[in-house]
Amino acid sequence: MSEVTTELNAGVLTISISRPDKKNALTNAMYGALADALERTEADADIRVALLQAEGEIFSAGNDLGEFAAQSVGEGPAVRHVERFLRNLATASKPVMAAVQGKAVGVGTTMLLHCDYVVLAEDAQLIAPFIDLALVPEASSSLLMPLRIGHTRAFEMFALCEPVSASDAHAWGIANKVVSRAQLHVEAQRIAGLIAQKPAGALALAKGLMRNTEQVLQHMERESRIFSSQLRSEEAREAFRAFAEKRKPDFSRIGKG
Ligand code: COA
């Protein structure tokens, strides 16, 4: 079965991530399918709003670490679909929503900054573990997170890599509301249904006025260059090896010659 599925109903395109055995970690192929779904959203006049959600216990464990490990030794795919996905997300003219349960790690969290309406389940936890992986924040989150929640909270989130609870994420403006796990998809569909009935032209114009897309894309490119070079660093390779070997990374000897 496909690891990203879509369903169109009454103007709402629901895009579901479904790789529960690997905690919905995102592979290059899955980014490709997500990017395609966002392109379909732009192109199809019957789609008024896109809703990102995930099946299983957690929203997403972020980028597949096996693929990061391969890329760190120069064995990555010829085309990195993550870049198309993030670009499509940042430039989406129609409203994009997300419904999040359990952990949202890495890109699972940073994609939310591009969404226009985010519903969290009470057990949601947002985690940005880039520094622990010896990487830097991506998806323009090093720009958008401080803008959204302030430098002090953003720095703490990125530097300490500790989970942010649903209630804090709501209070800090990352999410619109927090509901019970049982109500998550019901409530997200209800809000999506309301958005789908609004005049689409005015909504797209308003969204365009609210977001500085050029600035976001420029920043994303700068981040991406630094991210790619850091991905190949010795400290990042140690972090990926440690994950594969189910142990804590040891950064103490790196850089000491
Ligand atoms: N990439 C690839 N595989 C992943 C993964 C990832 N990001 N996250 C989890 N998995 C896999 C595990 O390797 C494991 O596979 P296995 O059953 O073949 O051993 C399976 O998913 C279950 O993961 P597990 O760690 O046992 O689940 P958990 O409930 O104890 O913990 C997480 C869930 C998400 C907290 C934990 O898996 C984790 O920290 N993952 C890495 C997150 C990360 O750093 N992502 C990169 C962000 S940039």
Boltz pocket constraint, residues with backbone or C-beta under 6 A from the ligand:
constraints:
  - pocket:
      binder: B
      contacts: [[A, 21], [A, 22], [A, 23], [A, 25], [A, 26], [A, 60], [A, 61], [A, 62], [A, 63], [A, 64], [A, 65], [A, 66], [A, 103], [A, 105], [A, 106], [A, 107], [A, 129], [A, 130], [A, 133], [A, 243]]
      max_distance: 6.0
